[in-house]
């Protein structure tokens, strides 16, 4: 559960709009709605109001400041015009404040509104569920309705089974479907941060270059979320994802064209390919969660078979926090 920072209802909109990027709290304050003592720079915190979480914050710094040392810079971060206005505001919350009273100036960045994070969670989960539906329906869909099969799940097996389509529409659907799912998972990691990724895939934080390399090598929930948590920019991720999806699709197409004509039209072959694509990730995902802990061979790289379990774990964790 994230540590909490409770705000008065009059300050909620300013936090969400990014106008308020700091909060000044009394040292040693006994507030049952806030966990000030548990905050550290770099941590995520839940911004609450009247018992409900309305945003997630990234704590940037925590510095001691006395009442008489409050300056205009801190006041502007608090969405006040000057130090005098902020001191007056603090007086309304802490009537006994004196010039030497010690406070903590907590600076933060609003990572995202709670509704935005919930929407991203739902989008990523929905795309994954559609992919699972596509896996189990692919033997029929890939032959009779290839565009529908690719729209549900443009995995390597579906690309292989639908390669007889015209190149341009096939390529557009494959790239768009893969990019949509990867982008949702990237946003998930970017909004939720390294803390959430670490809980499912414990490892040292990845560098931006390593995260991008992982996305190219094994695009999926875990690798794209890791890239988001590593701080990769949207433009860089978008370029790498588009290029990777395009090159991967063309490579699969080239391989498929070397397969003897008619072989992929055989129902037995289609069921074997589709069944393997659907069953293998689920079988491997049944491995115990502790296999991906630190020090285990499976914990050193964000393997693609952790996709479904990672998402389910995140959604369950998010539900508990709410």
C-alpha positions as CSV (number, residue, x, y, z in Angstrom):
1,X,0.0,0.0,0.0
2,X,1.3,3.4,-0.9
3,X,2.0,5.9,1.9
4,X,-0.6,8.6,2.0
5,X,-0.6,12.4,1.8
6,X,-3.9,13.8,2.7
7,X,-5.1,17.2,1.2
8,X,-7.9,19.5,2.0
9,X,-10.7,19.4,-0.6
10,X,-9.9,23.0,-1.6
11,X,-6.4,21.9,-2.7
12,X,-7.4,18.9,-4.8
13,X,-7.8,20.6,-8.1
14,X,-4.5,22.5,-7.7
15,X,-2.6,19.2,-7.2
16,X,-4.3,17.5,-10.2
17,X,-3.6,20.6,-12.4
18,X,0.1,20.7,-11.4
19,X,-0.2,24.2,-9.9
20,X,0.5,22.8,-6.4
21,X,3.8,20.9,-6.4
22,X,4.7,21.1,-2.7
23,X,3.0,20.7,0.7
24,X,4.3,22.0,4.0
25,X,3.6,19.8,7.1
26,X,4.3,20.3,10.7
27,X,7.2,18.1,12.0
28,X,5.9,15.4,14.3
29,X,2.3,16.1,13.3
30,X,-0.1,13.3,14.4
31,X,-2.4,12.9,11.3
32,X,-4.1,9.6,11.0
33,X,-4.8,10.4,7.3
34,X,-1.2,10.9,6.3
35,X,2.0,8.8,6.5
36,X,4.5,11.7,6.4
37,X,7.1,9.8,8.4
38,X,7.3,7.0,5.9
39,X,8.0,9.3,2.9
40,X,11.3,9.4,1.2
41,X,12.5,11.1,-2.0
42,X,11.9,9.0,-5.1
43,X,8.9,7.2,-3.5
44,X,5.4,7.1,-4.8
45,X,2.6,8.4,-2.5
46,X,-1.2,8.3,-2.7
47,X,-2.7,11.8,-2.7
48,X,-6.0,11.4,-0.7
49,X,-8.9,13.7,0.1
50,X,-11.7,12.7,2.5
51,X,-10.5,9.2,2.6
52,X,-10.3,8.6,-1.2
53,X,-7.2,8.5,-3.4
54,X,-7.4,11.0,-6.2
55,X,-3.8,10.9,-7.6
56,X,-0.4,9.3,-7.3
57,X,2.5,11.5,-6.5
58,X,6.3,11.1,-7.0
59,X,8.1,12.6,-4.0
60,X,11.0,14.8,-5.2
61,X,12.5,16.1,-2.0
62,X,11.8,16.6,1.7
63,X,13.5,19.5,3.4
64,X,13.1,21.0,6.9
65,X,12.1,24.6,7.1
66,X,11.1,26.9,9.9
67,X,8.0,29.0,9.8
68,X,9.9,32.3,9.5
69,X,12.2,30.8,6.8
70,X,9.4,30.2,4.3
71,X,10.2,32.0,1.1
72,X,8.4,33.0,-2.1
73,X,9.8,30.1,-4.0
74,X,8.2,27.6,-1.7
75,X,5.0,29.7,-1.6
76,X,4.7,29.5,-5.4
77,X,5.2,25.7,-5.3
78,X,2.3,25.7,-2.8
79,X,0.2,27.7,-5.3
80,X,0.4,30.8,-3.2
81,X,1.3,34.3,-4.4
82,X,4.1,34.9,-1.8
83,X,5.5,33.8,1.5
84,X,3.0,35.9,3.5
85,X,0.1,34.1,1.9
86,X,1.5,30.7,2.6
87,X,2.3,31.6,6.2
88,X,-1.3,32.8,6.6
89,X,-2.6,29.5,5.1
90,X,-0.4,27.5,7.5
91,X,-1.7,29.5,10.4
92,X,-5.2,28.4,9.4
93,X,-4.2,24.8,9.7
94,X,-1.7,25.2,12.6
95,X,-2.9,28.1,14.8
96,X,-0.1,27.6,17.3
97,X,2.7,28.0,14.7
98,X,5.5,30.3,15.9
99,X,8.5,31.8,13.9
100,X,10.7,28.9,15.1
101,X,8.1,26.2,14.5
102,X,9.7,23.4,12.4
103,X,7.9,22.2,9.2
104,X,8.8,19.8,6.4
105,X,8.6,21.1,2.8
106,X,7.6,18.1,0.7
107,X,8.0,18.7,-3.0
108,X,6.3,16.3,-5.4
109,X,5.2,15.7,-8.9
110,X,1.7,14.6,-9.8
111,X,2.3,11.3,-11.7
112,X,-1.3,10.8,-12.7
113,X,-4.9,11.1,-11.6
114,X,-6.3,7.9,-10.1
115,X,-8.8,7.7,-12.9
116,X,-6.1,7.8,-15.5
117,X,-4.2,5.0,-13.9
118,X,-7.4,2.9,-13.6
119,X,-8.1,3.6,-17.3
120,X,-4.6,2.5,-18.3
121,X,-4.9,-0.7,-16.2
122,X,-8.2,-1.5,-17.8
123,X,-6.9,-0.8,-21.3
124,X,-3.9,-3.1,-20.9
125,X,-6.0,-5.8,-19.3
126,X,-8.6,-5.6,-22.0
127,X,-6.1,-5.9,-24.8
128,X,-4.6,-9.0,-23.0
129,X,-8.0,-10.6,-22.7
130,X,-8.7,-10.0,-26.3
131,X,-5.4,-11.6,-27.1
132,X,-6.3,-14.7,-25.2
133,X,-9.7,-14.9,-26.9
134,X,-7.8,-14.6,-30.2
135,X,-5.4,-17.4,-29.3
136,X,-8.2,-19.9,-28.7
137,X,-10.2,-18.9,-31.8
138,X,-7.3,-18.5,-34.2
139,X,-7.6,-21.8,-36.1
140,X,-11.0,-20.7,-37.5
141,X,-10.5,-16.9,-37.5
142,X,-7.1,-17.0,-39.2
143,X,-8.5,-18.8,-42.2
144,X,-11.9,-17.3,-42.6
145,X,-11.5,-13.9,-41.0
146,X,-7.8,-13.1,-40.9
147,X,-8.2,-9.4,-40.1
148,X,-10.3,-10.3,-37.1
149,X,-7.7,-12.8,-35.9
150,X,-4.9,-10.2,-36.2
151,X,-7.1,-7.5,-34.5
152,X,-7.6,-9.8,-31.5
153,X,-4.0,-10.8,-31.3
154,X,-1.2,-10.1,-33.7
155,X,1.2,-12.6,-32.2
156,X,3.8,-14.4,-34.3
157,X,1.6,-17.4,-34.8
158,X,-1.3,-15.4,-36.1
159,X,1.1,-13.5,-38.4
160,X,2.3,-16.8,-39.8
161,X,-1.2,-18.2,-40.3
162,X,-2.5,-15.0,-42.1
163,X,0.5,-14.3,-44.3
164,X,-1.4,-15.0,-47.5
165,X,-3.3,-11.7,-47.1
166,X,-2.4,-8.6,-49.1
167,X,0.8,-7.1,-47.7
168,X,-0.4,-3.5,-46.9
169,X,-3.6,-4.2,-44.9
170,X,-1.9,-7.2,-43.2
171,X,1.1,-5.0,-42.2
172,X,-1.1,-2.1,-41.0
173,X,-3.2,-4.3,-38.7
174,X,-0.2,-6.2,-37.3
175,X,1.8,-3.1,-36.5
176,X,-1.2,-1.1,-35.1
177,X,-2.3,-4.0,-32.9
178,X,1.1,-4.7,-31.5
179,X,1.8,-1.0,-30.9
180,X,-1.5,-0.5,-29.1
181,X,-0.8,-3.3,-26.5
182,X,2.8,-2.3,-26.1
183,X,1.9,1.4,-25.6
184,X,-0.7,0.5,-22.9
185,X,1.8,-1.5,-21.0
186,X,4.5,1.2,-21.4
187,X,2.0,3.7,-20.0
188,X,1.3,1.3,-17.1
189,X,5.0,1.3,-16.1
190,X,5.4,5.0,-16.7
191,X,2.5,6.0,-14.5
192,X,2.9,3.4,-11.7
193,X,6.7,3.5,-11.6
194,X,9.6,1.2,-10.7
195,X,8.1,0.2,-7.4
196,X,5.2,-1.6,-9.1
197,X,7.4,-3.3,-11.6
198,X,9.8,-4.5,-8.9
199,X,7.0,-6.2,-6.9
200,X,6.4,-8.6,-9.8
201,X,9.8,-8.8,-11.5
202,X,12.4,-8.0,-8.8
203,X,15.6,-6.7,-10.3
204,X,17.8,-3.7,-10.3
205,X,16.2,-0.8,-12.2
206,X,17.1,-1.0,-15.9
207,X,18.9,1.7,-17.8
208,X,17.0,3.3,-20.7
209,X,19.2,1.6,-23.2
210,X,18.7,-1.8,-21.6
211,X,15.0,-1.3,-21.4
212,X,14.7,-0.4,-25.1
213,X,16.9,-3.4,-26.0
214,X,14.5,-5.6,-23.9
215,X,11.5,-4.2,-25.8
216,X,13.1,-5.0,-29.1
217,X,14.1,-8.5,-28.1
218,X,10.9,-9.6,-26.3
219,X,8.1,-7.0,-26.6
220,X,5.3,-7.5,-24.1
221,X,3.7,-6.5,-20.8
222,X,6.8,-6.8,-18.6
223,X,9.4,-5.3,-21.0
224,X,7.3,-2.4,-22.0
225,X,6.3,-1.6,-18.4
226,X,10.0,-1.8,-17.5
227,X,10.8,0.7,-20.2
228,X,8.1,3.1,-18.9
229,X,9.4,2.7,-15.3
230,X,13.0,3.4,-16.6
231,X,11.9,6.8,-17.8
232,X,12.1,6.2,-21.5
233,X,10.4,9.1,-23.4
234,X,7.2,8.5,-25.3
235,X,8.8,9.5,-28.6
236,X,11.8,7.2,-28.2
237,X,9.6,4.3,-27.1
238,X,7.1,4.9,-30.0
239,X,9.9,5.0,-32.6
240,X,11.5,1.8,-31.3
241,X,8.1,0.0,-30.9
242,X,7.0,0.9,-34.4
243,X,10.3,0.0,-36.0
244,X,10.5,-3.2,-34.1
245,X,6.9,-4.3,-34.9
246,X,7.4,-3.5,-38.6
247,X,10.7,-5.4,-38.9
248,X,9.4,-8.4,-36.9
249,X,6.3,-8.6,-39.1
250,X,8.3,-8.4,-42.3
251,X,10.7,-11.1,-41.0
252,X,7.8,-13.4,-40.2
253,X,6.3,-12.7,-43.6
254,X,9.6,-13.6,-45.3
255,X,9.8,-16.9,-43.3
256,X,6.2,-17.8,-44.0
257,X,6.7,-17.4,-47.8
258,X,9.4,-20.1,-47.6
259,X,6.9,-22.6,-46.2
260,X,5.6,-25.1,-48.8
261,X,2.3,-23.9,-50.5
262,X,-0.7,-25.4,-48.8
263,X,1.0,-26.6,-45.6
264,X,-0.5,-23.8,-43.5
265,X,-4.0,-24.5,-45.0
266,X,-4.0,-28.0,-43.3
267,X,-6.3,-27.9,-40.3
268,X,-4.1,-30.1,-38.3
269,X,-1.1,-27.8,-38.8
270,X,-3.2,-24.7,-38.0
271,X,-4.4,-26.3,-34.7
272,X,-0.9,-27.3,-33.7
273,X,0.5,-23.8,-34.3
274,X,-2.4,-22.0,-32.7
275,X,-2.6,-24.4,-29.8
276,X,1.1,-24.1,-29.1
277,X,0.9,-20.3,-29.2
278,X,-2.0,-20.3,-26.8
279,X,-0.9,-23.0,-24.4
280,X,2.8,-22.5,-24.0
281,X,2.7,-19.1,-22.3
282,X,-0.1,-20.4,-20.0
283,X,1.8,-23.5,-19.1
284,X,5.1,-21.7,-18.4
285,X,3.2,-18.9,-16.5
286,X,2.0,-21.6,-14.0
287,X,5.5,-21.6,-12.6
288,X,5.6,-20.4,-9.0
289,X,5.9,-16.7,-8.6
290,X,9.0,-17.1,-6.4
291,X,10.9,-18.4,-9.5
292,X,11.2,-14.8,-10.6
293,X,12.7,-13.6,-7.3
294,X,16.2,-12.1,-7.0
295,X,19.0,-14.6,-7.6
296,X,16.9,-17.1,-9.6
297,X,17.9,-17.7,-13.2
298,X,14.4,-16.6,-14.4
299,X,14.6,-13.3,-12.5
300,X,17.5,-11.9,-14.6
301,X,15.4,-11.0,-17.7
302,X,11.8,-9.9,-18.2
303,X,10.7,-13.1,-20.0
304,X,7.7,-12.8,-22.3
305,X,5.8,-15.6,-20.5
306,X,5.3,-13.4,-17.5
307,X,2.9,-11.1,-19.4
308,X,-0.5,-12.4,-18.3
309,X,0.5,-13.1,-14.7
310,X,2.2,-9.7,-14.4
311,X,-1.0,-8.0,-15.4
312,X,-3.3,-10.1,-13.2
313,X,-0.9,-9.5,-10.3
314,X,-1.0,-5.7,-10.9
315,X,-4.7,-5.5,-11.2
316,X,-5.2,-7.6,-8.0
317,X,-2.8,-5.4,-6.1
318,X,-4.5,-2.2,-7.4
319,X,-7.9,-3.6,-6.2
320,X,-6.5,-4.2,-2.7
321,X,-5.1,-0.7,-2.5
322,X,-8.5,0.8,-3.4
